[in-house]
Amino acid sequence: MDNSVGLAQVKSVLPHEMTEEKVYKETSEEAVVHVQDFDFRFDPSMPWVLRDIEFQCRKGSRTLLLGANGAGKSSLLRVIAGKHFHHPDRVRVFGRPAFHDTSLSLEVAHLGDRWGYENHGDITVTELLKGVEGKDEARCQKLIDVLEVDVNWCICRISDGQRRRVQLLLGLARPSMLLLLDEVTTDLDVIGRQNLLQFLVEESEVRGVTVIYATHIFDGLEKWASDLVYVKGGTCLVNQQIKDIEELNALRAKKVPAPLFRLAERWLRVEFEEKAEERRLKREREHQMEIDDPNHASEILGRERTQFTGFSRGSVIPTPNLNAAPDGLSKTQAQQEREQWQLSNNARATVMESGSFVPAEPKKQYATRTGFNKTNPIGKY
């Protein structure tokens, strides 16, 4: 593929529903969240986590953030929440730099998936609520009813699902205008989850709150989301309003059950198959190298693994000039990936008329409450 192809040429080969005007919806002045030409990685010697991100959210929208494990969803939410350093013009929230403007912490609430497993202290919900800055008492009482929280609960003596309810109560007690939710309903039961989703609908429709919700659980989301963002390999491939996604409209027209889930399944299934093919080709290449020249293959493969893990710093991975201006550069690898995905996705015209069996993921093997098991001798979990 010719790397000199410009953005105009890329747009010309995309289907009309996925041109830049649709995929990147609002202008920076209208958007609550505006991420522009953004790359991110944790260390110069590590692989990129986010690449060439263009992402915007309008006021009052309820955005569903979709992507496979490791796609970069959590990292993107943390960047928007101002938890990672970046250039002030690359990520803006309410028109202000997300990392540099500390006053945004009063307007943005970021609820991740780790709180429920870390707070096991001997403390009650009432005591925890006392430490929430800027909370609204009437709002707290409504959330207590919605989430069915007993303020006398002792955190160290309740279930993971109850602990998750407490996390949501504390995180939503202050009336923020941007909610970043990362897999926060994992431990909730059906009623608790539906109550929370309805509360978020009221927040967006009554107060104009913008919600970005990353999840793998699609139950109850068919009519909940107003926008959909699909992140693949650290690149934002789709950022559209639900009503403008023609693939989804086609599924609904054919009365396919759970069309939003089917669309997500299709995209993720294709991504899964692509990764499986990449792994197969890599194994074949490594095997052939070992046959042709065992000594040289050992050196090359060792270098590749070092680059991926980042254990050898400075000499293995060339560090790019992060201060170089993006203007005038040839099309990035991420842009090529987006173009290839759009073209291949458009070519798949077959719509799933019936449900397809998706094998359940194996349950994660967590350590015991003591934190020790055979594969985890140091007790970290």
C-alpha positions in Angstrom: 0.0 0.0 0.0 1.3 3.5 -0.9 2.1 5.3 2.3 1.8 8.7 0.5 -1.9 8.3 0.1 -3.5 11.4 1.8 -6.6 11.8 4.0 -8.7 12.9 1.1 -7.9 9.7 -0.8 -8.6 7.6 2.2 -12.0 9.2 2.6 -12.8 8.7 -1.0 -12.5 4.9 -0.7 -14.6 4.7 2.5 -18.3 4.0 2.3 -20.3 7.2 2.6 -21.6 6.4 6.1 -18.0 6.2 7.4 -16.4 9.3 6.0 -14.7 11.7 8.4 -17.8 13.9 8.7 -19.7 11.0 10.2 -17.0 9.1 12.0 -15.7 12.2 13.8 -19.0 14.0 14.5 -18.7 17.3 16.2 -16.3 20.2 16.1 -14.0 20.7 19.0 -16.1 23.7 20.2 -19.2 21.5 20.4 -17.6 18.4 21.8 -17.4 17.7 25.6 -14.4 15.3 24.9 -12.1 16.0 22.0 -9.1 13.7 21.4 -7.1 14.7 18.3 -4.1 13.0 16.6 -3.2 11.3 19.9 -0.6 8.5 20.5 0.2 7.0 23.9 2.4 4.4 25.5 3.6 3.9 29.0 7.3 4.0 28.2 9.4 4.8 25.1 10.7 1.3 25.0 7.2 -0.2 25.1 4.7 -0.8 22.3 2.1 1.8 21.6 -1.2 1.4 23.5 -3.1 4.1 21.6 -2.3 5.1 18.1 -3.6 8.0 16.0 -6.7 8.4 18.1 -9.4 10.8 16.8 -12.3 10.7 19.2 -15.1 13.1 20.2 -18.2 13.0 22.4 -21.1 15.5 22.3 -22.9 16.8 25.3 -25.6 14.5 26.8 -24.5 11.5 24.7 -24.4 8.0 26.1 -21.4 6.4 24.3 -20.8 2.7 24.4 -17.0 2.0 24.2 -16.5 -1.4 22.4 -13.3 -3.3 21.9 -11.5 -6.6 22.6 -9.5 -7.1 25.7 -6.3 -5.1 25.4 -7.6 -2.9 22.7 -6.9 0.3 24.7 -10.4 1.1 26.1 -9.3 1.5 29.7 -6.2 3.5 28.7 -8.3 5.9 26.6 -10.7 6.5 29.6 -7.7 7.1 31.9 -6.3 9.6 29.4 -9.6 11.5 29.2 -9.8 11.4 33.0 -6.4 13.2 33.1 -4.5 10.4 34.7 -1.7 10.3 32.0 0.5 13.1 30.9 0.0 14.4 27.3 0.3 17.4 25.1 -2.4 20.0 26.2 -3.8 20.3 22.7 -4.2 16.6 22.1 -6.8 15.8 24.7 -9.4 18.4 25.8 -12.4 18.1 28.1 -14.9 20.9 28.2 -12.4 22.8 26.0 -9.6 22.5 28.6 -6.5 20.2 28.7 -7.5 17.0 30.4 -4.2 16.5 32.3 -3.1 20.1 33.0 -6.4 21.6 34.2 -6.9 20.1 37.7 -10.2 21.9 38.2 -11.7 19.2 35.8 -11.6 16.7 38.7 -14.7 18.4 40.0 -16.6 17.9 36.7 -15.3 14.5 35.7 -15.9 11.2 37.5 -13.9 8.1 36.5 -14.9 4.8 37.9 -12.7 1.9 37.0 -12.8 -1.8 37.8 -10.1 -2.0 40.5 -11.8 -0.3 43.4 -14.1 -3.2 44.3 -11.1 -5.5 44.9 -8.8 -3.2 46.8 -11.0 -1.7 49.5 -11.4 -4.3 52.1 -11.0 -2.1 55.2 -13.1 -2.3 58.4 -15.1 0.9 57.6 -18.8 1.6 57.0 -20.4 3.2 54.0 -21.5 6.1 56.2 -17.9 6.8 57.0 -16.8 6.6 53.4 -19.5 9.0 52.3 -18.1 11.6 54.7 -15.0 11.8 52.7 -16.7 12.5 49.3 -16.0 16.1 48.4 -18.9 18.1 46.8 -21.5 15.4 47.3 -25.2 16.3 47.1 -27.2 14.8 50.0 -30.5 14.4 48.0 -28.5 12.8 45.2 -26.8 10.5 47.7 -30.2 9.3 49.0 -31.5 8.7 45.5 -28.4 6.6 44.7 -28.7 4.7 48.0 -32.3 3.7 46.9 -31.3 3.0 43.2 -28.3 0.9 44.2 -29.9 -0.7 47.3 -27.0 0.2 49.5 -27.2 -0.1 53.3 -25.1 2.7 54.8 -24.3 0.5 57.8 -22.5 -2.1 55.6 -18.9 -2.8 56.7 -16.8 -2.9 53.6 -14.7 -5.9 54.7 -17.9 -8.0 55.3 -19.9 -7.6 52.1 -19.8 -9.4 48.7 -18.1 -8.1 45.6 -21.4 -7.1 44.1 -22.3 -5.1 47.2 -18.9 -3.5 47.2 -19.4 -2.5 43.6 -22.6 -0.8 44.6 -20.8 1.2 47.2 -18.1 2.2 44.6 -20.8 3.5 42.3 -22.5 5.4 45.2 -19.3 7.1 46.1 -18.3 7.8 42.5 -21.7 9.3 41.5 -22.4 11.1 44.8 -21.0 14.3 43.3 -23.0 15.7 40.4 -20.3 15.5 37.7 -21.0 16.4 34.1 -18.8 13.7 32.5 -18.9 10.1 33.6 -16.2 7.6 32.5 -17.3 4.1 33.4 -15.0 1.2 32.9 -16.6 -2.2 33.4 -18.4 -1.0 36.5 -21.4 -3.3 36.3 -19.4 -6.6 36.2 -20.4 -7.7 39.7 -24.0 -6.3 39.7 -27.0 -8.5 39.5 -29.6 -7.9 36.8 -31.8 -5.5 38.8 -28.9 -3.5 40.0 -27.5 -3.1 36.5 -30.9 -2.1 35.0 -31.4 0.5 37.8 -28.0 2.0 37.2 -28.5 2.2 33.4 -31.9 3.9 33.9 -30.2 6.4 36.3 -27.6 7.2 33.7 -30.4 7.8 31.1 -32.0 10.3 33.4 -28.7 12.0 34.1 -28.0 12.5 30.4 -31.6 13.6 29.4 -32.3 15.8 32.4 -28.9 17.3 33.4 -27.1 16.9 30.0 -24.4 14.6 31.5 -22.1 12.9 29.0 -21.5 9.2 29.7 -18.8 7.0 28.2 -19.3 3.4 29.2 -16.9 0.6 28.4 -18.4 -2.9 28.8 -18.6 -6.4 27.4 -22.1 -7.0 28.8 -24.7 -6.0 26.2 -27.8 -7.0 28.1 -30.1 -3.9 28.2 -28.0 -1.8 26.0 -30.0 -2.1 22.7 -31.9 1.1 23.3 -29.6 2.6 26.0 -26.6 3.9 23.9 -26.8 7.0 21.6 -23.3 6.6 20.3 -20.9 3.7 19.6 -17.1 3.8 19.6 -15.1 0.8 18.4 -11.4 0.6 19.3 -9.2 -2.0 17.6 -5.5 -2.4 18.4 -5.4 1.0 20.0 -7.0 2.8 17.1 -10.5 4.3 17.0 -12.1 2.7 13.9 -15.7 3.9 14.5 -17.1 6.9 16.4 -20.7 7.3 15.2 -24.2 7.9 16.5 -26.1 4.6 16.7 -28.8 5.8 14.3 -26.1 6.4 11.6 -24.5 2.9 11.7 -25.9 1.3 8.5 -24.8 -2.2 9.5 -26.8 -2.0 12.6 -29.8 -0.6 10.8 -29.6 -3.5 8.3 -29.7 -6.0 11.2 -32.7 -4.2 12.8 -34.5 -4.1 9.5 -34.1 -7.9 9.2 -35.4 -8.2 12.8 -32.2 -10.0 13.9 -32.4 -10.6 17.7 -30.1 -8.4 19.8 -28.7 -6.5 16.7 -26.2 -4.4 18.7 -24.8 -7.6 20.3 -24.6 -9.3 16.8 -22.8 -6.3 15.3 -20.3 -6.2 18.2 -19.9 -10.0 17.9 -19.2 -9.8 14.2 -16.5 -7.1 14.5 -14.8 -8.8 17.4 -15.0 -12.3 15.7 -13.3 -10.9 12.6 -10.6 -9.3 14.9 -10.2 -12.6 16.7 -9.7 -14.5 13.5 -7.2 -11.9 12.2 -5.1 -12.3 15.4 -5.2 -16.1 15.2 -4.0 -15.9 11.6 -1.2 -13.5 12.6 -0.1 -15.9 15.3 -0.2 -18.9 12.9 2.0 -17.1 10.4 4.4 -16.0 13.0 4.8 -19.5 14.3 5.4 -20.7 10.7 8.0 -18.0 10.2 9.8 -18.7 13.4 9.8 -22.5 12.6 11.3 -21.9 9.2 13.9 -19.5 10.6 15.0 -22.2 13.1 15.3 -24.7 10.3 17.3 -22.4 8.0 19.7 -21.0 10.5 19.2 -22.1 14.2 21.8 -19.7 15.6 20.7 -16.6 13.8 17.0 -17.4 14.4 17.7 -17.6 18.2 19.2 -14.1 18.1 16.5 -12.6 16.0 13.6 -14.1 17.9 15.1 -13.1 21.2 15.4 -9.5 20.0 11.7 -9.5 18.9 10.6 -10.8 22.3 12.7 -8.2 24.0 11.1 -5.5 22.0 7.6 -6.6 22.9 8.3 -7.0 26.6 10.5 -3.9 26.9 13.1 -5.5 29.1 16.1 -4.2 27.2 15.9 -0.4 26.9 17.7 2.0 24.7 19.4 -0.2 22.1 16.7 -2.5 20.9 13.9 -0.2 20.1 14.6 3.1 18.3 12.8 6.0 20.1 10.9 8.2 17.7 11.1 12.0 17.8 8.0 12.7 19.9 8.3 16.4 19.4 8.2 16.2 15.6 5.3 18.0 14.0 2.6 15.7 12.6 2.0 18.0 9.6 3.3 16.7 6.3 4.0 13.2 7.5 2.9 10.2 5.3 -0.1 8.2 6.3 0.5 6.4 9.6 0.2 2.7 10.2 -2.9 3.3 12.2 -4.6 5.2 9.4 -3.7 2.3 7.0 -5.3 -0.1 9.6 -8.5 2.0 9.7 -8.7 2.1 5.9 -8.1 -1.7 5.5 -10.7 -2.4 8.2 -13.4 -0.2 6.7 -12.9 -1.8 3.3 -12.9 -5.4 4.5 -15.8 -4.7 6.8 -17.8 -3.2 4.0 -17.1 -6.2 1.8 -18.8 -8.5 4.3 -22.4 -8.1 3.1 -23.7 -11.2 4.7 -26.0 -10.4 7.6 -26.4 -13.0 10.3 -30.1 -14.0 10.2 -29.9 -16.4 13.1 -28.0 -16.5 16.4 -24.6 -18.0 16.3 -23.1 -20.0 19.2 -20.3 -18.1 21.0 -18.4 -20.2 23.4 -18.3 -18.8 26.9 -15.0 -17.5 28.1 -13.3 -19.6 30.8 -13.6 -18.1 34.3 -10.6 -16.3 35.6 -8.8 -18.1 38.3 -8.4 -15.6 41.1 -6.2 -16.1 44.1 -7.8 -16.9 47.4 -8.6 -14.2 50.0 -5.1 -14.7 51.4 -3.7 -13.9 48.0 -1.6 -17.1 47.6 -2.0 -19.9 45.1 0.3 -22.2 43.1 0.9 -19.8 40.3 1.0 -16.7 42.5 3.5 -17.5 45.4 4.1 -13.8 46.3 0.5 -13.1 47.1 -0.4 -10.3 44.7 -3.8 -10.4 43.1 
